[in-house]
Amino acid sequence: MCMRQTPTHLARGKAAEPTDLIIARRHRIVNALAGPGRGVLLDFGCGSGAQTLLFAPHFDRTIAVDIDKQDLAMCARRAADAGLGDRIHCMAYDGTTLPVASESIDFVVSFEVLEHVDDEIGALSGIHRVLKRDGVLAISVPNKWWVFETHGAALPLLPWNRVPFFSWLPKALHDRWARARIYSRGEIVRKLKQAGFEVQSSVYVTAPMDVVKSPALRRFLRRLVFRGDRTWLPFLSTAVLVIARPALAPSVSAPMRAHSRQGRPAARRRSTTPRRGTRARRTSRRALS
């Protein structure tokens, strides 16, 4: 039996704001890796809709789901204010079953949500169920190798919960005090495969420095160190972003080809033994010479 591995202090996430650089970075990376959107979009864990509004114009219709009703109300208001009220449908999610028909979604986005759910594989399997066979999933999760714990931790005797390198601890210790899960690049890829996905690409998202209070320091850090949307250095990244598709069923063409070969007569092999009479002719030639 597979047991859920849920951190004891698991907490809800904080919705991103429209002014946060991270939502623009995610949007650019997804567009670059997955191409233009089409059809129906599902924003799994939409929050207050800041990210939803960036993606929605690329699609005919958008379904935004979240467990927080206040965030959903804000998402609906923002959609109406942006003139997208008829194309963005905000729906409550009970944390267990997506209120969406199977194989009805063309594209799913889910950013920094998986680390908060009770059942990771259950959530990913639910996304897999609603996604069309040729659909696309763009998902991001907190990066284990970022210097600071992005969601904080309920550490004993320490009022400041963003202790450097806490996220680098072994998973068992990290999950004992962390307020959310954290993932290495390999771990999130394995979980997606376990839920039936085929990973197309994965990248490290450069830390946006949105939490830095000083505007001058924030600008300095973005220009000098945290430039560009992607980085190849894990410790400069706050999140891992993955593009995946539902894995195709095993092809029947290979077994059929094997079966057809079995039914064919065996191909005639070239013999390495000289034919009868060949040795005698060679002997006679040597005698004449």
N, C-alpha and C positions, 0 to 999 in steps of 0.2 A: 504494500500500500504506500502510495506516495504522500508524504506529509508536507503540509505547507510550512514554509520557512518565513515567518512574519516577524519582523523586529517587534520587541515588546512595546516600545514607545512610538509605534507607527502613528503619524499625524497627517492631517489633510494638508494639501499643498496650498501655496499662495498664488493667486491668479496673476499673470503677467499684465503689465500696464502698456497702453499704446505707445508710450514714449521709450519703452525698454528696447535697447539695441538687440537683445537676444531674439526677439520675434522677427526682426528684419533679417537677421543672420540666418535663422532657420528657413525663412521663406526663400531667400536667395539660394541656399544650399539645395533645398528640395527641388526648386525649379531647374537648377543646373544638373542634378543627378537623375531626376525622374521625368523631366520634360514638362510641357504644358499639360494642365489638367483637362478633364472632360467629364461629362455626365454628372453623377451624383457624388458629392463629397460627404464623408462622415468625420466630424471633429470629435474624437473620443477624449472627454475631459476638457471641454472647451473653456472652462472658467468663465470669466466675464466677457469673453468674445473678442479680445484684442487681436489674438492670432487668427481667429475665425474670419474676421473682416479682411485680412490680407489675402486669404486663399479663396474666399467665396466668389469674387468676381470672375475667376477662371472656370467656374462650374455652372451648370444649368440650375442645380439645386444643392443646398447644403443642409445637412442634419447635424445639429450641435447638441451633444448630450453631456450631462454632468449630474453629480449627486447633490450639488449645492443649489438650492432653489433661488437664493439671493443672487448668486452669480448668473444663473440662467435668466433672471429678470433683467439684470444689467446687460447681458448679451442681447436680449430681444430689443431693448431700448437702443443700444448702439447700432443694431442692424436697421432699425426703423430710421434712426437719424442719418444713416449712410445711404438711405434709399434702397436698402436690400431686405426690407421686411418681408417681402413676398417670396424671397429666394432662400432665406435662412430660417429654418424651423428649429426652435429650441425645445428640447424634450428632456424630461426627468429620467434619470437612470438610477435603478435601485442598487447598483453595485454588483448585481448578479447576472441579470439577463438583459441584453440590449433590446430595446423596443423597436427593432428593425427586422424586416423580412430577410430570410436567407438569400445570399447571392444577389443582393439588390444594390450594392455599393461599388462604385468604380474606383474610388480613392479614399484612403483613410489617413488622417494625420492624428498623431497623439504625442504630445510633447511634455516630458517630465510628469507623467501620470502613473506609469506602471509601478514606480517605486512606492506608491501610496495604497495600492489596492490590496485586498486581503489575499487574493488568489491570483498570482501572476499568470500561470498557465491557463487558468479558467478565463481570465480577461483576454489573453491572446487568442484562445480558442474561440471566444465569442466574436472577436474581430474577424478571425478566419472564416467563421460561419457566414457572416453577412457580406463578405467581400466576394466579388465575382471572380471566376477562375482566372481571368486576365487582369484582375485589379492590382492596385499598388498600395502598399503600406509604407508610410514614412513615420518613423518613431524615434524619439530621443529619450535617453535616460541619463541620470547623473554619472559622471566619470569618476571611477574609483581613484585615479591617479592625480586628480586635481588637489592642490595643496590644502585647501580648506574643505571642511564638510559643508556642503551647500545647504543642507536642511537643518543643521545644528544637531545637538545631542543632549540628552538628559544625563549629563555627567555629574557624579557625586562631588560635592565640595567645590565645584567650579561654576560660578554664576555666568561666566562667558562661555557660550556653548560652541563657538566656532574655533576650536583648538586646532592649530596647524598639524597636518599629517595624521589626524585621527582617522580619516578615511582609508589610510594605508594599512590599518590594522587587519589581522585576519578576520574573515567574515563573521566567525562566531563571536568574537569580541566586539566588532563594530555593531552588529545587529543587537547586541545586548543593550546598548544605550542610544543607538541612532534613532532619529525621528522619521527616517525613511531609508529604504534600501539604496544600495549603490552598486554599480556594475563595472566590471572590466569589459573591454571590447569583446573578448572571447565569450564571456558569460552571457551577454545579451544575444549574441549570435546563436549560441547553443539553445537558449530558451525559445527563440523564434523557430529554430528547426524542430524543436520538440513539439511546438504547437502546430506544425504543418507548413511552415513557410520556407521559402528558398531565398537566401540573402543575396541581393544584387550588389550592394556596396555598403561600406561603413566608413565613417569619417569622424575625426575629433573636431568638435565645434570650439573655436577660440573663445576663451573667457571674455564676456562682454563688458565686465567691470560696472554693471548697472548698480551694484550695491555700494560702490564708492560714493561717499556723500559729497566730497569736494568736487565741483565741476572742473576746476583747473587740474587737479590730480587725475581725475577720470580721463580727461582729454590727453594728458601727458602719457598715461599708461597705454591708452589705445594707440597712440601714434608711435610710441617707442617699442613696446613689447607685444601687445595683444592686437597686432594688425592682421587684417584679412579675416575672412569668415571661417577658414579651416586652418588647422595646424597639424604637423606630423609629430609634434612633441606632446605626449599625453599630459605632462604636468602644466601645460599652458591651456588646457581645455577643461571646461566645466561639464561637458556632456558628450556622449557618443550618439551620433545620428545614423540610423540604418534605413536603407531602402530594401524592401522585401516584397515578394510576391507569393501567392499560394503555390506550393510545390505541386508540380504536375504528377498525375498518377503514372505508375510505371508503364512504359510503352509495351504494347503487345507485339510490335513489329519484330523485335529481336527474337522472342520465342517462336514466332511464326516462321522466321527465316531459318531458324535451327531445325524446325520440324520439316520444312520443305527440303532442307539439305539431307535430312535422314531418309526421305522418300526417294531421293535420286540414286541412280546406280553409281557405284564408286568410280571415281575418275581413274582411267588407266595410267598407271605409273610407268615411267621409263625404267626399263631394266638395266642394271649395271653389269649383268652377265652377258658376255659376248654371245651373239647368235651362233647356231650350229653352222659350221663351215667357215666361220670367220677366222678361227685360230689356224685352220689348215691353209687358208689362202695366205695368211701372214707368213707362215713357215715356208711356203713355196716361193714367195717373193724374196725372202732372205737367202734361200738356196740359189736362186738365179743371180742374185747380186754377188 
